[in-house]
Amino acid sequence: MHSIKGGVMAKAETETADHGQTFGTEGITPMERPSAVTRFFMGIVNWAEKLNLKYAIHGNPPVYDNATFPWSKEIEAAAPAIRAELDKVLLRQAELPSFQDISTDVKTISDDNHWKTFFLLGYGLKSEQNIKTCPKTWEAMQKIPGLTTVMFSIFEPGKHLPAHRGPYNGVLRLHLGMIVPEAEPDQLAIRVKDQICHWEEGKVLIFDDAYEHEAWNHTDKTRVVLFVDFVKPTRFPAKMVNWMLMNLAVFTPFIREGLDNHKDWEKKFYAEAEALRNRS
């Protein structure tokens, strides 16, 4: 459901691009996708990434100044309402899926059960049930132009996501701090290229996950952010190519696989909730 953007490489090349972005991450082997359709699609992605770098409206920094996106203030203003809905979701934290249970490609960087997710939107595909659970979160997300992915990203104690890059630079990533334990600076952070950033509750962090990045929670408490991807602002012709890819990606096998996995989890999760209500 989230494979092409979820922080896992889809390309084997380690060629260095302009601005320090690389088309691959040293030491991580991408999962093989032998389908001819997938190989064709990824060939277009390689070409599109170069266009996105060249025609980026706001340049290509690893981490953005929030002032670049004035709507980010509205997202921060909605943080208390979003947090209230998150608290209800976390009552069933143990039942939430690990990221690799939804997107199997994530196994290249995470194979434990300490990175849990709760999707509202993945690659433009909605989880209607989860949106009903978090309506104010969904309402706030409509402020973001080019929205493609929305989920709660839950790092349980001790989780460390190794250095990797997102497989497509046509989107940017936003983290809204939800639950950020008090910790020493080196215990809880995210590195994007050569910048170390720290989450703050109620504050937005916007970065380009096509740069190598890693994140860690070396505390004994859970860290949660609202994890959002949105289309990177570009000029023609990159804008047109990017639009095309965003609309075609849903037909690729790894996105369909993730969608099916999420539907299976969702059906079970809400069936169990209904059973609990009936017993009550």
Secondary structure as the mmCIF struct_conf table of DSSP 4:
data_model
#
loop_
_struct_conf.conf_type_id
_struct_conf.id
_struct_conf.beg_label_comp_id
_struct_conf.beg_label_asym_id
_struct_conf.beg_label_seq_id
_struct_conf.end_label_comp_id
_struct_conf.end_label_asym_id
_struct_conf.end_label_seq_id
TURN_TY1_P TURN_TY1_P1 SER A 3 LYS A 5
BEND BEND1 GLY A 6 GLY A 7
HELX_LH_PP_P HELX_LH_PP_P1 GLU A 15 GLU A 15
STRN STRN1 THR A 16 THR A 16
HELX_LH_PP_P HELX_LH_PP_P2 ALA A 17 ALA A 17
HELX_RH_3T_P HELX_RH_3T_P1 ASP A 18 GLY A 20
STRN STRN2 THR A 22 THR A 22
BEND BEND2 PHE A 23 GLY A 24
TURN_TY1_P TURN_TY1_P2 GLU A 26 GLY A 27
HELX_LH_PP_P HELX_LH_PP_P3 THR A 29 GLU A 32
HELX_RH_AL_P HELX_RH_AL_P1 ALA A 36 LYS A 54
TURN_TY1_P TURN_TY1_P3 TYR A 55 TYR A 55
STRN STRN3 ALA A 56 ALA A 56
TURN_TY1_P TURN_TY1_P4 ILE A 57 HIS A 58
BEND BEND3 PRO A 62 PRO A 62
STRN STRN4 VAL A 63 VAL A 63
HELX_RH_3T_P HELX_RH_3T_P2 ASN A 66 THR A 68
BEND BEND4 PHE A 69 PHE A 69
TURN_TY1_P TURN_TY1_P5 PRO A 70 TRP A 71
HELX_RH_AL_P HELX_RH_AL_P2 SER A 72 ALA A 77
TURN_TY1_P TURN_TY1_P6 ALA A 78 ALA A 78
HELX_RH_AL_P HELX_RH_AL_P3 ALA A 79 VAL A 89
HELX_RH_3T_P HELX_RH_3T_P3 LEU A 90 GLU A 95
BEND BEND5 LEU A 96 LEU A 96
HELX_LH_PP_P HELX_LH_PP_P4 PRO A 97 PRO A 97
STRN STRN5 SER A 98 SER A 98
HELX_RH_AL_P HELX_RH_AL_P4 PHE A 99 ILE A 102
HELX_RH_3T_P HELX_RH_3T_P4 THR A 104 THR A 108
TURN_TY1_P TURN_TY1_P7 ILE A 109 ILE A 109
BEND BEND6 ASP A 112 ASN A 113
STRN STRN6 TRP A 115 GLY A 122
TURN_TY1_P TURN_TY1_P8 TYR A 123 GLY A 124
STRN STRN7 LEU A 125 LYS A 126
HELX_RH_AL_P HELX_RH_AL_P5 GLU A 128 THR A 133
BEND BEND7 CYS A 134 CYS A 134
HELX_RH_AL_P HELX_RH_AL_P6 PRO A 135 MET A 141
TURN_TY1_P TURN_TY1_P9 GLN A 142 LYS A 143
BEND BEND8 ILE A 144 ILE A 144
TURN_TY1_P TURN_TY1_P10 PRO A 145 GLY A 146
STRN STRN8 LEU A 147 PHE A 155
TURN_TY1_P TURN_TY1_P11 PRO A 157 GLY A 158
STRN STRN9 HIS A 160 HIS A 164
BEND BEND9 PRO A 167 PRO A 167
TURN_TY1_P TURN_TY1_P12 ASN A 169 GLY A 170
STRN STRN10 VAL A 171 ILE A 179
TURN_TY1_P TURN_TY1_P13 PRO A 185 GLN A 187
STRN STRN11 LEU A 188 VAL A 192
TURN_TY1_P TURN_TY1_P14 LYS A 193 ASP A 194
STRN STRN12 GLN A 195 CYS A 197
TURN_TY1_P TURN_TY1_P15 GLU A 201 GLY A 202
STRN STRN13 VAL A 204 PHE A 207
TURN_TY1_P TURN_TY1_P16 ASP A 209 ALA A 210
BEND BEND10 TYR A 211 TYR A 211
STRN STRN14 HIS A 213 ASN A 217
BEND BEND11 THR A 219 LYS A 221
STRN STRN15 ARG A 223 VAL A 231
HELX_LH_PP_P HELX_LH_PP_P5 LYS A 232 PRO A 233
STRN STRN16 THR A 234 THR A 234
TURN_TY1_P TURN_TY1_P17 PHE A 236 PRO A 237
HELX_RH_AL_P HELX_RH_AL_P7 ALA A 238 LEU A 248
HELX_RH_3T_P HELX_RH_3T_P5 ALA A 249 PHE A 251
BEND BEND12 THR A 252 THR A 252
HELX_RH_AL_P HELX_RH_AL_P8 PRO A 253 ARG A 279
#
